Amino acid sequence: MESKELALFCAKVLNDKLSKNLSVLYVQEVTTLADYFVIATGGNATHVKALADEVEFKLRQEGIAPGHIEGHGSHSWIVMDYGAVVVHVFSEEAREFYDLERLWKDGQKLELDFD
């Protein structure tokens, strides 16, 4: 799966699981960390964990395993590293505090349409 396709797949999974403030940033031009950041917010700690678990489950069904997952213990920010795509699932408070869209404002925000 190409990096853009992977990022949009993750975004679709998060959208289907009712994440809030879903965003996909193309950051390949501004960092070597990844090609895309997928950013989503859960309504509470349980929802944050459920969102991350669903992404991991759906990608494993596609034969894609994360390189690393961090933050399952905190339930306020779970980061899932899929190489060219990094998925960030935040609580509302953590999303506001870290404000990745501002931090990576030089990246290009993709338009999402799941209809």
N, C-alpha and C positions, 0 to 999 in steps of 0.2 A: 504494500500500500504506500503510495507516495505521501510525502509529509502533509501537503494540503488536504488530501483525501482523508488522512488519518485525523487531522485537526478537526475537519468538518464532521467526521464520524463521531468523535468524542463530543463535539458540541451538540450533535443530534441526540446522543444518549443522554446528556445532561438536560437538554430541553425536554425530552420525553419524561424525565424523572422530576420535572417541574422546578428546575433550578431558577434562580432569579439573576437578573443583570448579566446574562450570558454575553461573553465577548471573546472574539478570536483576533489576536494580533499577529500580523506577519512581522517578525523581528529579525529576519535573516540579514537584512541590510545594516542593522545597528548592533548586533551581538553575534558571538560565536556559540552562545549557549544553546540555541535552538533556532529552528526556522519559524515555529509558531508557539505562542502561548495561548492556551485555552483557559479562560477565567470564568468562574461561576460562583454563585453565592447560595448557601443553604439557609433555610429559615431558622434552624437550631442545630445543636451539636449532632443529634441523631440524623437529621437530614444531610448534614455535611458528610458524615460517614457513609450514609446510604448512597449519596451521589458518587463518591469516590469508589465505593464497592461496585456499583453498577458499571462504571467505566471499566474498571479492572476486569469484571466478569465478561462483559461484552467483547472486550479486546482479546481476552484469552480464548473466547469462542472462535475468534478470527485467527488464532494462532500467534497472537502478539502479547508478549509478556513485558512488564515494565522493567527498566534497568534498575530502578530504585523507587521506593515510596517512602515518604517521610511525613510524620505528623499524625499518624493514626491515634496516638495517645492524647493529643491535645484537643482534637475535634474542633479546632478553630481555624486551622489551615492545613490541608493535606496537599502535598505536592507529589505528583506522579510523573516520573521521567521516562518518556518513551523515545529518547534520543532526539530526533528532530522536532518532537512535539512535547511540551511540558504542560501538564494540566494542573491548574491551581483551583482548589475548592476551598472557599473561605466561609467563615461565619460573617454575618453582616458587620460586626465590629472590627474583625481582622481585615476585611476587605477595605473598609474605610480607612483604617490605620495605615495599611501598606500601600494602598492606592497605586497598584501596578500600572494602570492606564496612564497615570501622570508620570510615573517613573520611566515608562517605555513609550512616551508620547511621540517619539520619532518613528515608531513602528506604524504600520498601516492596519487600521481596523477593517476587518472583512464584514461585508453585509451578509447577514444571516437570514435565510428564508426557508422555513421548514414546512411550508404549505404544500 
